[in-house]
Amino acid sequence: MVVLLIGTLAACGGGDSGDEAPGPVAVVDPTPGATNPQMPLFVRPFVNEYPLLNYFDHDVPTAPEVTNRYQLNWRGDRAVPGRDIGGYDGHRGIDWLLPEDTPMFAVTAGEIVLAGGITEPCFLENNELRTSLTVIIQFVAPDGDTYAVTYGHMNRIDVAVGDLVGEGRQIGLSGVTGCVGRGHLPHVHFQVQRVFAGVPLRTNVLDPYGWEGAGFDPWSVTDARKRSVWLWKQGQAPDMVPRRPPF
């Protein structure tokens, strides 16, 4: 079984607070721009549209040891947690607020390399141990790289390690297990990683919406292997509409 980084990652962020910057713009029916590298592979992970709790933070996705107090989304917009969006600085995936037991589907064909509980200290809850029901699908993309897609906080898992799943296969039901914070908001943590062979195994998280901000992506400026890529097929990308506090 392949073991991937799911929880916290010890690293540090930088930059100013961004408190005076305007909040992020809601994007309905998102499409990639001309500067956004594309590799359209994914279909929707769920039916219908749901608001966001967390963006993938391009500056930088290394919670909890970050200091800049904002999330930088795929369009270069700053979202201050507690003002523009929920969640926390340094988020390593995308969180959509779904009702409990919403069916979840494989965004692409691949092999199930994890289907079960992951127990970790929850930095949102005084480092108390929490167990998240989690599914990870691994696949080799047309660019030759290996990728893994994680679905966290599930209530039910409908697949097993070693299963070869097709695009659109139901893999379980969303939920509220694991480190979801004191508000216990039901949501799915959706995370994409590029996987590198070796001992120990190395992975880099990336944003499936790519990068369309001004200049270089802060997350990949020092390492091209951290580059984000637009991974959605035409018309399949879920809306990016932040749910603004209070909840």
C-alpha positions in Angstrom: 0.0 0.0 0.0 1.3 3.4 -0.9 1.4 5.8 2.1 0.8 9.5 1.3 0.9 12.6 3.3 -2.6 13.4 4.5 -2.3 15.5 7.6 0.0 18.3 8.6 3.4 19.0 7.1 6.1 20.7 9.0 7.1 23.8 7.0 6.8 27.5 7.2 5.0 30.2 5.3 5.8 33.8 4.8 4.5 37.1 3.5 2.3 39.8 5.0 -1.1 39.4 6.5 -3.1 40.5 3.5 -5.9 41.8 5.8 -6.4 44.9 3.7 -6.7 43.0 0.4 -10.1 42.5 -1.2 -11.7 39.1 -0.7 -11.9 36.4 -3.4 -14.3 36.5 -6.2 -16.9 33.7 -6.5 -16.4 31.7 -9.7 -19.4 29.8 -11.1 -18.7 27.4 -13.9 -15.0 27.9 -13.8 -12.9 27.4 -16.9 -9.1 27.6 -17.4 -7.5 30.7 -18.8 -4.9 30.8 -21.6 -2.0 30.8 -19.2 -3.2 27.9 -17.1 -1.6 24.5 -18.0 -4.2 21.9 -18.8 -4.5 18.2 -18.5 -8.3 17.5 -18.5 -8.8 14.2 -16.7 -11.3 14.7 -13.9 -15.1 14.5 -13.7 -17.1 15.9 -10.8 -16.5 14.2 -7.4 -20.2 14.9 -6.4 -23.5 15.9 -7.9 -24.8 19.5 -7.5 -22.8 22.6 -6.3 -21.7 23.3 -2.8 -19.9 26.3 -1.1 -16.2 26.3 -0.2 -14.8 26.1 3.3 -11.1 26.2 2.2 -9.1 26.9 -1.0 -5.9 25.2 -1.8 -3.4 27.8 -0.4 -0.7 28.6 -3.0 1.1 30.7 -0.3 1.7 28.2 1.1 0.0 24.8 1.7 2.0 23.8 4.8 -0.5 24.0 7.7 -0.2 24.4 10.6 3.3 26.0 10.6 2.5 29.0 8.5 2.3 32.7 9.4 0.9 34.8 6.6 -2.8 34.5 7.8 -4.4 34.2 4.4 -5.1 31.7 1.7 -4.0 32.5 -1.9 -6.3 30.8 -4.4 -5.8 29.7 -8.0 -6.6 33.1 -9.4 -4.3 35.0 -7.1 -7.1 36.2 -4.8 -6.4 36.4 -1.0 -9.0 34.9 1.4 -8.6 35.7 5.0 -10.0 32.9 7.2 -12.7 34.1 9.5 -13.5 37.1 7.2 -13.6 35.9 3.6 -13.9 32.2 4.1 -13.8 29.6 6.9 -11.0 27.2 7.5 -7.4 28.1 8.1 -4.1 29.4 6.6 -1.9 26.9 4.7 -4.6 24.5 3.5 -3.3 21.6 1.3 -6.5 20.8 -0.6 -10.0 22.0 -1.3 -12.9 21.7 1.1 -16.5 21.8 0.0 -19.3 22.0 2.5 -21.5 19.0 1.8 -24.4 17.6 3.8 -23.4 14.4 5.5 -23.8 11.2 3.4 -23.5 12.9 0.1 -22.4 10.3 -2.5 -18.8 10.7 -3.6 -17.4 9.6 -7.0 -14.1 8.7 -8.5 -12.9 11.7 -10.5 -10.8 9.5 -12.7 -10.0 5.8 -13.2 -7.3 4.4 -10.9 -6.3 2.0 -8.1 -7.5 2.3 -4.5 -4.4 2.5 -2.4 -6.0 3.5 0.8 -9.6 2.9 2.1 -10.0 3.2 5.8 -9.2 5.3 8.9 -6.2 7.6 9.3 -5.6 8.7 12.9 -3.6 11.9 13.5 -3.3 14.7 16.1 -5.8 17.5 15.2 -4.1 20.9 15.5 -7.5 22.5 15.3 -8.6 20.7 18.5 -5.6 20.8 20.9 -3.8 18.0 19.0 -6.3 15.5 20.2 -6.3 12.3 18.1 -9.0 12.1 15.4 -9.7 9.4 12.9 -10.7 10.3 9.4 -12.3 7.7 7.0 -10.3 8.3 3.9 -10.1 7.1 0.3 -7.1 7.5 -2.0 -7.1 6.8 -5.7 -3.7 6.6 -7.5 -3.2 6.7 -11.3 -0.7 7.4 -14.0 -1.5 10.5 -16.0 -0.8 11.1 -19.7 2.2 13.3 -18.7 3.8 10.1 -17.3 3.6 11.2 -13.7 1.9 9.3 -10.9 -0.9 11.2 -9.1 -3.1 10.5 -6.1 -6.5 11.9 -5.2 -7.6 11.9 -1.5 -11.1 12.1 -0.2 -11.1 12.9 3.6 -13.7 13.0 6.4 -15.9 10.3 4.8 -18.8 8.7 6.8 -18.8 5.5 4.7 -16.3 3.8 2.3 -17.6 1.7 -0.6 -14.3 0.5 -2.0 -11.3 -1.6 -0.8 -7.5 -1.4 -1.2 -6.5 -2.9 -4.6 -9.8 -2.2 -6.3 -9.5 -0.8 -9.8 -12.2 1.8 -10.1 -13.6 3.5 -13.2 -14.3 7.2 -13.7 -17.5 8.1 -11.9 -17.6 5.0 -9.6 -19.2 5.7 -6.2 -16.5 5.4 -3.6 -18.5 6.3 -0.5 -20.4 8.9 1.4 -19.1 12.3 2.6 -19.1 13.0 6.3 -17.6 14.6 9.3 -15.0 12.1 10.6 -11.5 13.2 11.6 -10.0 16.6 12.2 -12.9 18.9 11.2 -12.5 21.6 13.8 -14.7 22.5 16.8 -17.6 23.5 14.5 -17.8 20.0 13.2 -18.9 21.2 9.8 -19.6 18.3 7.4 -17.4 18.6 4.4 -15.1 16.7 2.0 -11.4 17.3 2.0 -10.3 16.9 -1.7 -6.5 16.8 -2.2 -4.4 16.0 -5.2 -0.7 15.0 -5.0 2.1 14.3 -7.5 3.9 11.1 -6.3 7.6 10.4 -6.8 9.2 7.0 -6.4 12.0 6.5 -3.9 12.6 5.6 -0.3 11.1 7.4 1.5 8.2 8.1 -1.0 8.0 11.8 -1.9 4.8 13.7 -2.8 3.9 17.3 -3.6 0.4 18.6 -3.3 -1.0 20.7 -6.1 -4.2 22.6 -7.0 -6.4 20.8 -9.6 -7.6 24.3 -10.7 -4.0 25.2 -11.7 -2.7 28.7 -11.3 -3.9 32.0 -12.9 -2.6 34.6 -10.6 -0.2 37.3 -11.6 3.4 36.2 -12.0 4.7 32.9 -10.7 2.9 30.5 -8.4 4.5 31.0 -5.0 4.2 27.3 -4.3 6.1 26.2 -7.3 8.6 29.0 -7.8 11.4 27.1 -6.1 10.5 23.7 -7.5 8.8 23.0 -10.8 7.6 19.6 -9.5 5.2 21.5 -7.3 3.4 23.0 -10.3 -0.4 23.0 -10.4 -2.3 21.9 -13.4 -6.0 22.4 -14.5 -7.2 18.8 -14.3 -11.0 19.1 -15.0 -12.7 18.0 -18.1 -14.8 20.6 -19.9 -17.9 21.5 -17.8 -16.9 19.2 -14.9 -15.1 21.7 -12.5 -17.2 22.4 -9.4 -18.0 26.0 -8.6 -15.6 27.9 -6.5 -17.9 30.0 -4.3 -16.6 30.7 -0.8 -18.9 30.3 2.2 -18.3 33.4 4.2 -18.4 33.4 8.0 -20.3 33.2 10.3 -21.6 29.8 9.5 
